[in-house]
Amino acid sequence: MFGRKQLAMLLAEFIGTATLALVVYTIVGRTSFPLFAALAAGGTVALFTVTVGAFSGAHLNPAITFGLWSVRRISTFKAVANITFQFLGGLAAYALIKYFLGHSLESVAGTEFSRKVFAAEAIGTMIFAFGFASAIFQKHETSKNAAIIGGSLFVGILVASLASNAVLNPAVAAGIYSWSWAYASAPFLGALVGINLYGMVFADESTFPTRLVKAKSSTSRTKSTSARAKTTTKSSAKKAPARKKPASRKK
């Protein structure tokens, strides 16, 4: 059923993503220095991690939600709902920016697909998602999670800014009109790799219940069962008494 908790989750993602897009555009609209945008975005995400993280996880990014869905940290229904409201938040930010400026925004994404932009957005998002996964799987306290997640976004933006606008967020890319195939798709790939990489290599198996872990445990159980079966067969063969040959009848 749809109740107060579900409403809080969706509003948290909507308001948080819209605010993030507004903050990012406020910085990039006035300066091209990536440090300021990284600080603003990292600080905003850290703030919403503290304020609404308990309600929605404060993903504020469709790529992060998708990555967490891939490792079963969020259900399919919640993932679809979150992503929908994140994009709605980005579009609301676009409409508000357009209203404040009094004119339509000009695209800052370029018209052609760029491999360098795609790679930069994917790598930057992977760094951010790797840090986000650390906060999720290690289950830190809220303030520490905020520092890790905000700091990871800060570093990811700095790295991606070498070759792209360093948005790392499809919903924010729509909100600030930095929209292209590279900005729309690369963050999903980066988040998928970053979150799964952390989960497979660094997270404890008990907190990473994926098919991979289940397959490993199933294989080990099969091997142990097979070994026990062989041991039982050998011991049974040793304990079984030798059969006596029937005495031949004399004619």
Steps between C-alpha positions, in 0.01 A plus 500: 500500500605859435544680829690776675836319476469453125400864456799611708734285289377641170491861618851465641632387162302767314601791722858381541562451128336832410710682760817331379429607141430858608821518702710355219358742243551793736872418509564394141297794369747740660835324486668223304732410789407136589611527863205722590247272332652197671484667842142616444376163375685302768372725774141480374503121482657480848228731637217292356665178621463635854154652460311244288736202481290307750194530273635430152872435529558838335603355165404819310637331189335245267837335436558437872150359540560272201832381643346421839214318327755282317633374836152459649526784748170644373193334351401542136187697589690744724777536243255592223315740731823665617636543148169646382493762775870577458443588137189698595717690747753574227227624265352715777843657553524568125160674503595709805836602352326598177247705699766681702718578198208602281619298202563143389828330583758431235634147476850459644533134404599535136320352204722199421573189703846518656688195623711715731191650661345156537818361660538799733138480619523122547829513694391794715172329586684176573713682761191658653308171499796315653495739794121484523519120515756524779259703710213259428678171558705605803194652669668805650318755710316772311760775536778273378288384207440864405873573501584189295226552242556874466877452480466226239283724281754782543787278379292349218409845367861617506614194304217519244553873445816419305287414197133574575263730686533253791128466569507127594122507529245458216225681691723798574623491138137546393452776757797711388458408130828310477314222325637257243539125457831515684363691801185287503656153479859514631403556867292181497801299383729667752263440792446137397875434497582701813234351726544141381880525518487612862240239588684209339851583621477705818159435659430208729308223325223515758427861394527430127232236422536481125482209260878489493528440871217248492664319212828481691334367814297253294817374331678460833202313643495270199871429539470430873198274443690310234800461729282372784333255264836362389617466861180319596534263204859414591419441867203284406719294270751442780236396754311264269600133573646300215259250348599130536504291189244215512657157561509282194289183524675164474362260247 
